Amino acid sequence: MNEQVTQAFRSAAYRNTKRGTVTTRVGHLRYDSSIELAFIEKCAADSDVLSLTRCAHVIQYVDHLGHTRNHHPDFTMTTAAGTCICEVKSIWTVKHPDVALKEAAAREQGHDYRVMLGHKVGNGVEFGPP
């Protein structure tokens, strides 16, 4: 693929990414993708979820190439059972080798870290562990 076609593809993919803010019973939140919006809506509908915020933690990890990186997880979710960090992934993005490395680093640093995998089902999205 030549560079011009690659740039056009990246621009189109970026334009199609759903971004915005939404206010629900769990908070006013920014989302960076349609799958994040679906996760926010699922949490808002779940009476066990007391709050959901954008995650303020920065997780330092070593990527699959050996470089030290900073990871900014998606959300912090609080329920009666406690608080956890949630990283929302699609079926395509969860396969990247750094996803497991980020999770391992977060756990080593003492965080309850969960990768929430969104599966498209009909017109909606269901979430569960990868």
N, C-alpha and C positions, 0 to 999 in steps of 0.2 A: 504494500500500500504506500503510495507516495505521500510526502509530508502535507501537501495541500488537501488531499482527501482525508488524511488522518485528522487535521485541524478542523475540517468541516464536520466530521463525525463527532469529535469531542464537543464542538460547539452545540450541535444538535442534541447530543446526550445531556449536556448541561442545561439547555433550555427546557428540556422535558422533565427535569428533576423538579419535583414539587417542593417548594419552600414557602414558609410563612409562619404565622403565629395563630394560636387558637386559645380560647379561654374555656375551661371546663370546670367541673366541680373540684378537680384535683389541682388546679392552678392555671396560670397564664403561661403558655410555653411556646418556644420557638421549635419548629421542626425543619429538618433538612431534607426530608424525602417523604414520599407517600407512605412508605412502610413505617416511618417514625410517627406520622400522623395517625395511622391505624393503631399503633401501639398506645398512643396517648388516649385515643377514643376507647380502646379496650380497658385501659386502667380506669378511666372516668366511669365506665359502666360497672366496674367491679367494686362492690361495697367494702371489700377487704382492703382496698388501697386507700390509705389515709392522705398521702400526698405524693406528688411526682414533681421533681424539679430537674432542670438541666444540671448535670453533674459538674461540681466545682473541682473535683479531684483530678490531678494529673498523675498518670501512671508512667513511670520510666521503665522501659523494657529494651531488650536487645532483639532486633529484628532478625529475619531468616538469613540476612547477609552479614550479620555480626555488628551492625551499627547500633549505637545507643539512640533511642528515640523517645519522644514524649507522646503519650496517648491521652486524649481527652475523651473519656467515655460519654455516652449519650445522656443517661438519666440516673438520678438517685430516686429510688422508690421506697416509701415507708408504709408498712402495714403494722398491724398489732403484733405480729411476730418479730418485727425488727426492720432494719434498713439494709438495702442492698443496692449495688451499682448494676444498672442494666445497660447492656450494649445491644442495640437492635441491628439485626443482620437479615439480609435476604438470602435466598437459597444460593445465589451466585456469589455474594460477597463473603459468606461464611467459610467458603473453601480456601480462602487465602491463608497461607501458612502463618502469617503474623497474628491472626485472630486467636489461635491457641496460645501463642507466646505472650500476648497481651493479658489473656485470662490468667495464665500461670504467674506472671509478674504481679498482677493485682492481688492474687491470693497470697503470694509470698509476702506482700506488703501489708497483709492483714485485712484485706477487703473481702466482703461477701460479694462476689462478682458473678453475674449471670449473663450469658449470651442468650438473647431471645431471638429465635429464628422465626421469621414470618413466612408462612406458607399461604399462597393465594388459593382461596377456596371459593368458587363461584364469583360473586361480586365483592367478597370480603376477604379478610386476612385472619388466619388463626396463628397463634403464637405458641411456641413450646421450645424445649431445649433442642440443640442440634443433634 
